Amino acid sequence: MMENIHNTLFGPLSKDYCFLFYVFMVINFIAIALVFAAIVGEIFLMKKIPVQLIVSEMGFIALSLVAYLQNRILHTMCVQVN
């Protein structure tokens, strides 16, 4: 009985779940593109860009890039293993 619970909660999922990694990867890529577009818009529209805004946007880009790369790697692994 414990093994059934263990397999249900922690066992491998079907190949259908690989699509989730793809969706998360696309969402992260869109987020990166939107932040880059916001940065370009700020450069042209704002006379003085606050340092806090630049730092927060760079931090968001860094986190989004890591999440994008992680989901891309996981999607590739998932598709090739199953």
C-alpha positions in Angstrom: 0.0 0.0 0.0 2.8 2.4 0.9 4.5 1.7 -2.5 1.3 2.6 -4.4 1.0 5.9 -2.5 4.7 6.5 -3.2 4.3 5.8 -6.9 1.2 7.9 -7.1 2.8 10.9 -5.5 6.4 10.7 -6.7 6.5 8.2 -9.6 7.1 9.2 -13.2 4.5 11.0 -15.2 3.4 10.3 -18.7 4.9 12.0 -21.7 1.8 14.2 -21.9 3.2 16.3 -19.0 6.2 17.4 -21.1 3.9 20.0 -22.7 3.9 21.8 -19.3 7.6 22.5 -19.6 7.0 23.9 -23.1 4.2 26.2 -21.9 6.3 27.5 -19.0 9.3 28.0 -21.4 7.0 30.1 -23.7 5.6 32.1 -20.8 9.2 33.0 -19.6 10.3 33.9 -23.1 7.3 36.3 -23.5 8.1 37.8 -20.1 11.7 38.4 -21.2 10.5 40.0 -24.5 8.1 42.3 -22.6 10.7 43.5 -20.2 13.1 44.2 -23.0 10.3 46.1 -24.8 9.7 48.1 -21.6 13.3 48.9 -21.2 13.5 50.1 -24.8 10.4 52.2 -24.3 11.8 53.7 -21.1 15.0 54.7 -22.9 13.1 56.6 -25.6 10.2 58.0 -23.4 11.7 58.8 -20.0 14.2 61.6 -19.6 15.7 60.1 -16.4 15.3 56.4 -15.6 15.4 55.7 -11.8 18.2 53.3 -10.8 15.8 51.2 -8.8 13.7 50.6 -11.9 16.8 49.5 -13.9 18.0 47.2 -11.1 14.5 45.6 -10.7 14.2 45.0 -14.5 17.6 43.5 -14.8 16.8 41.2 -11.8 13.6 40.2 -13.5 15.3 39.5 -16.7 18.0 37.4 -15.0 15.4 35.3 -13.1 13.3 34.9 -16.3 16.3 33.8 -18.3 17.2 31.2 -15.6 13.6 29.9 -15.6 13.5 29.8 -19.4 16.7 27.9 -19.6 15.6 25.5 -16.8 12.3 24.8 -18.5 13.9 24.4 -21.9 16.4 21.8 -20.4 13.6 20.0 -18.6 11.4 19.9 -21.7 14.3 18.5 -23.8 15.1 15.8 -21.1 11.4 14.9 -20.8 10.9 14.5 -24.5 14.0 12.4 -25.0 13.5 10.1 -22.0 9.9 9.1 -22.5 
